[in-house]
Every structure is written in C-alpha cells, then in structure tokens.
Amino acid sequence: MKLAEALQERADLNRDIENLKVRLNSNSIVQENEKPAEEPKELLKELDSAIERLRELMERINRTNCLVESNGQSITQLIAKKDALKLKITAYKELVFNASQTGKRARMTEIKLVSTVDVKKLQKEIDRLSRELRETDNMIQSLNWTTELM
C-alpha cells in the first residue's frame, strides 16, 4: 500500500468514526418499551474496529513519515516546513492587507495614515514563500504516491 492510499484511508476512517459516534448517540436513549433504530452494541463494535484500524494506520504513517527522506529531510520535517510556511504566509498577507489601508480619509484635513512596513517588499516575500510552499507540497505529494507504507 502506498503512503497516499493510507492517508486516504485514514481520512475515510475519521469520517466513518464521526458518523458512528453520531449514530451511537442517536440510538443511546429511546422511549420506554421502544427499540433503537440501530443496536448500540453493534455500533460500538464497528466503532472499536474503526478506531483500532485508525490507530494502526496512524502508527504506520508516522513511522513512514519519520524514516523516508528526500534531499536530507524526512516527510515529517517537510510537513512541519509546509505548516510553518502556511502560517507565515497567512500572517504576512494579513500584514500587507492592513498596511495597505492608508487611504481612508473623508477630508484632506483628517489625519493621514502611513504604512510602517514596505508593502511591496512584503508582497514579493509572500510570492517567494508561496512558491516554496508549492514546491514543498509537491515534494510531499510525490513522496506520498511513490513511498510504500512501512
């Protein structure tokens, strides 16, 4: 099984587990002398089985991510890099947006607002970081589809 397939199965299991939790809660209480639409004991068995499969997959995915490397970086390191880049890009975009709001004057006598940062320079940095994020994400995706799950 490829790592990407395991990641897809993990996502499916997470959805299934959420669905089973809802179904369990919906069938956990009934009116006296009534039967639930679904048997909670059976739903619990399904839930336990799905959670155990998820645990197993997560363990194997994490082990694979730690051990497989590309250009001297593990998949885990690449994922951390990707997450950090996303945070940085978001923060920089918010800063550029706010620093660009300098033209809000109704009359010439009102206080003029000026930016304290170089918006143009920050935008170029955002573009550079976005390119780095795309390249990192492409590398992760490529590894996901070419790496066998350990």
C-alpha positions, 0 to 999 in steps of 0.5 A: 500500500502506498503512503497516499492510499493510507492517508486516504484511508485514514481520512475515510476512517475519521469520517466513518468514526464521526458518523458512528459516534453520531449514530451511537448517540442517536440510538443511546436513549429511546422511549420506554418499551421502544427499540433503537433504530440501530443496536448500540452494541453493534455500533460500538463494535464497528466503532472499536474496529474503526478506531483500532484500524485508525490507530494502526494506520496512524502508527504506520504513517508516522513511522513512514513519515519519520524514516523516508527522506528526500534531499536530507529531510524526512516527510515529517520535517517537510510537513512541519516546513509546509505548516510553518510556511502556511502560517507565515504566509497567512500572517504576512498577507494579513500584514500587507492587507492592513498596511495597505489601508492608508487611504481612508480619509473623508477630508484632506484635513483628517489625519493621514495614515502611513504604512510602517512596513514596505508593502511591496517588499512584503508582497514579493516575500509572500510570492517567494514563500508561496512558491516554496510552499508549492514546491514543498507540497509537491515534494510531499505529494510525490513522496506520498504516491511513490513511498510504500507504507512501512 
